Amino acid sequence: MRLRVADILRAGADQFLASHTVPTVVHRAVRAIRACRTAALGGHAGLCDAGHISVWYNACRHRSCPRCAFQRVQRWLERQARILLGCAHHHVVFTIPHELNPLWQLNQAVLGELLFASARDALFTLAANPRVGRHVVL
């Protein structure tokens, strides 16, 4: 039997969540993943022609659940592969200092907009500079 994320969360999430401050969305995700495909969410049974009864527990269908989101993630990856650029390109990552993480957790929408606006402005400035040209190193 394989170890799953839900098994790890069932074993130690309560202690961690009790001793750390995490956003409500994290609490919801942990609860959903822990309950996924267990009796807590109910289930359904099927009877085959031979008289064998099979029971399946319901899924949580949470977007963070590895078991529930697997197919959706696979379809997303296939769509992304179809729209990738047919030429050389670079992946650019913009981050914030770790010291700002607590502030980020409390203001994700506002700070997300600021980060993307700053990243866009920085890239446009570099792209418009003829001295930088195509040899941009960030």
C-alpha positions as CSV (number, residue, x, y, z in Angstrom):
1,M,0.0,0.0,0.0
2,R,1.3,3.4,-0.9
3,L,1.6,6.3,1.5
4,R,-0.7,9.2,0.5
5,V,-0.9,12.9,1.4
6,A,-4.2,12.2,3.2
7,D,-2.4,9.6,5.4
8,I,0.3,12.1,6.3
9,L,-2.3,14.8,7.1
10,R,-4.3,12.3,9.3
11,A,-1.1,11.4,11.2
12,G,0.2,14.9,12.0
13,A,-1.9,17.8,10.8
14,D,-3.8,18.5,14.0
15,Q,-0.7,19.1,16.0
16,F,0.8,21.3,13.3
17,L,-2.3,23.4,12.7
18,A,-2.7,23.9,16.5
19,S,0.8,25.3,16.8
20,H,1.0,27.4,13.6
21,T,-1.1,30.2,12.1
22,V,-2.3,29.2,8.6
23,P,-5.0,30.7,6.4
24,T,-8.5,29.4,6.5
25,V,-8.2,28.0,3.0
26,V,-5.4,25.7,4.2
27,H,-7.6,24.5,7.1
28,R,-10.4,23.7,4.6
29,A,-8.0,21.9,2.2
30,V,-6.6,19.8,5.0
31,R,-10.1,18.9,6.2
32,A,-11.2,18.0,2.7
33,I,-8.1,15.9,1.9
34,R,-8.3,14.0,5.2
35,A,-11.9,13.1,4.6
36,C,-11.5,12.2,1.0
37,R,-12.7,8.7,0.1
38,T,-13.6,7.9,3.7
39,A,-16.9,7.1,5.4
40,A,-16.9,10.8,6.6
41,L,-18.1,11.8,3.1
42,G,-20.5,8.9,2.7
43,G,-20.4,6.4,-0.1
44,H,-22.3,4.1,-2.4
45,A,-22.4,0.4,-3.0
46,G,-22.7,-1.7,-6.1
47,L,-23.8,-5.3,-6.6
48,C,-22.5,-7.4,-9.5
49,D,-24.2,-10.2,-11.2
50,A,-22.3,-12.7,-9.1
51,G,-23.7,-11.2,-5.9
52,H,-20.5,-9.4,-4.8
53,I,-21.0,-6.1,-3.1
54,S,-18.5,-3.3,-3.6
55,V,-18.4,-0.1,-1.6
56,W,-16.9,3.1,-2.8
57,Y,-16.4,6.2,-0.6
58,N,-17.2,9.6,-2.0
59,A,-14.4,12.0,-3.1
60,C,-13.9,15.4,-1.6
61,R,-13.4,17.0,-5.1
62,H,-11.3,19.7,-3.5
63,R,-8.9,21.4,-6.0
64,S,-5.9,20.8,-3.6
65,C,-6.6,17.1,-3.2
66,P,-4.0,15.1,-5.1
67,R,-6.4,12.2,-5.7
68,C,-9.3,14.3,-6.9
69,A,-7.3,16.8,-8.9
70,F,-5.1,14.4,-10.7
71,Q,-7.2,14.1,-13.9
72,R,-7.9,17.8,-13.9
73,V,-4.2,18.5,-13.6
74,Q,-3.4,16.1,-16.4
75,R,-5.9,17.8,-18.8
76,W,-4.5,21.2,-17.8
77,L,-0.9,20.0,-18.6
78,E,-2.1,18.6,-22.0
79,R,-3.7,22.0,-22.9
80,Q,-0.6,23.9,-21.8
81,A,1.6,21.6,-23.9
82,R,-0.6,22.4,-27.0
83,I,-0.2,26.2,-26.5
84,L,3.5,26.4,-25.7
85,L,5.5,28.7,-28.0
86,G,7.1,27.0,-30.9
87,C,10.4,28.9,-30.3
88,A,13.0,29.4,-27.6
89,H,11.6,31.2,-24.6
90,H,12.5,31.8,-21.0
91,H,10.7,31.3,-17.8
92,V,10.9,34.3,-15.5
93,V,10.1,34.1,-11.8
94,F,9.5,37.1,-9.6
95,T,9.4,36.6,-5.8
96,I,9.1,38.7,-2.7
97,P,11.4,38.5,0.4
98,H,10.5,35.8,2.8
99,E,10.1,38.4,5.5
100,L,7.0,39.6,3.7
101,N,5.2,36.2,3.8
102,P,3.0,37.0,6.8
103,L,1.9,40.3,5.2
104,W,1.3,38.4,1.9
105,Q,-1.0,35.9,3.6
106,L,-3.1,38.6,5.0
107,N,-3.3,40.7,1.7
108,Q,-2.9,38.2,-1.1
109,A,-5.2,40.0,-3.6
110,V,-3.7,43.5,-3.2
111,L,-0.1,42.3,-3.0
112,G,-0.6,39.9,-5.9
113,E,-1.8,42.8,-8.1
114,L,1.2,44.8,-7.0
115,L,3.6,42.0,-7.7
116,F,2.2,41.3,-11.2
117,A,2.1,45.1,-12.1
118,S,5.8,45.4,-10.9
119,A,6.9,42.4,-12.9
120,R,5.1,43.6,-16.0
121,D,6.7,47.1,-15.7
122,A,10.2,45.6,-15.1
123,L,9.9,43.3,-18.2
124,F,8.5,46.1,-20.4
125,T,11.3,48.4,-19.3
126,L,14.0,45.8,-20.1
127,A,12.4,44.9,-23.4
128,A,12.2,48.6,-24.5
129,N,15.9,49.2,-23.7
130,P,17.9,48.8,-27.0
131,R,21.1,48.3,-25.1
132,V,19.7,45.2,-23.4
133,G,18.2,43.8,-26.6
134,R,17.6,40.1,-26.6
135,H,20.3,39.4,-24.1
136,V,18.3,40.0,-21.0
137,V,19.6,38.3,-17.9
138,L,17.4,38.7,-14.9
